[in-house]
Amino acid sequence: MKFSRTAAHLAVAGTAALTMVGMSAATASAGTPASIRISGGGVYWYDGSDTFSVSDYKADGYAIEGELMLNSGKTYTLEARGGKNDHVEKHINIAEGRDITLRLCYWNAVDNECTATAHGKA
């Protein structure tokens, strides 16, 4: 079941269930990585290789969807729905220094939730 992307889904599912992973400091010519992790999966932006990836850590019935959004309105989406240790990634050539926003959503046949966002730079 696909979830709808509405403002209601921007709410954090529960702070106890979510753990945001910090972003490292940017250097003058490098971007900034970003990531979001919850107990069941994670989404990641690796600035050095311009790689966007999504991982599903558990065979718990929840799929993990990652969204990478640019301030231009362009959004890239990847899904990992294969269960434990499913991982998908995509190389995205984004102009150096451009801001990116990540969001993680997870769902099953009954529930669908999205996390707060994390920010990085290409």
N, C-alpha and C positions, 0 to 999 in steps of 0.2 A: 504494500500500500504506500503510495507516494504522499507525502505531506504537502500542505499548502504553505507557501512562504508568505505569511502575514506578519503584521507587527506583533501579534500575540506570541509568536514563536521566538521573539527576541529575548523573552524572559529566561533567566537561568533556571534550570530544572530543579535545582536544590544545591545550595552551596556545599552541603556535606558530600554530595555525590561527585562534585566537580573539583578538579585540581588544575589550575592554570599553570603552565610552565613558563618561566620568565624568558624574556628576550635578551640577547646579548647586546652590548653597546656597539654602535656603528662606528666604523672608521671613516676617514675622509673619502675614500674611493670605493668602499665596500658597502653592501646593503646590510640589512638587519634580518636575521632569521626570526620566525615566529612559529608558535605551536600552541595547540590546545590538547590537553589529555583529560580523559575521564577514565573510570575503571574499565570500561569496555572497549575503548579505542582512542585514536588520536588523529589529528590533522597537523601537517607540518609544511612550512615553507623554508627551503634551503636556498639562501640568497646566492651562495657561491656557485651553485650548479643550476640555478633557476628551476628547481624541482619542487613540485607540489605533490604531496603524497597523503594517503589516507590508509589507516590500519584499523582492522577489527581484531581486538585481542582475545575475545571470548566467544565460544559457541553458546551464546545465551539467548538466541532468537532475535537480537537487535541488529539491524544494519547500521553502519556508520556512513554518513555522508559529509564530505568536506566541501566548503565553498570558499573560493578565493575571489575576492572582489576588488576591482580597481575603481578609483574615484571617477573614471569616465563612465561607469555604469556597467562595464563588461564584467561578467561573472563566469568563472570556470567551476565545474562541479565534477567531483569524483565520488564513487560509491564503493565501499567494501562491504559486501553482504555474504561472504562465504563462510563466516564463522571464525573460529580460532585461527589466529595468525594469517588472515587474509590481508593482503597488502596490494595497493594499486598506486601508481605514480605517473606523472606526466611532466615532461619538460616544457616549460612555457617561457619563451623569450620575451621578457618584459624590460623596457628601457631602464637603464641604470638610474637609481635614485627615486624611482616611482613608488609611491605608497601602495601597500597592499593591505587588505583586511581579510582575516580568516574567520570562519565560523564552523562549528561542528554541530551536526544534527544527528539524532539517533531515533530509530523507530522500530516497531514491530506491528503486528496486526491490530493492537489495541492502543498503544501509546506512541506519541511522537513529540520530541522535545528538541530545542536548540539551545546552545550555550551562548554566553556573551561572546563578544568578538575579541580577537587579538590582532595587533598591528605590527607590520614589518616594512621593509623597503627592499626593492629589487636591486 
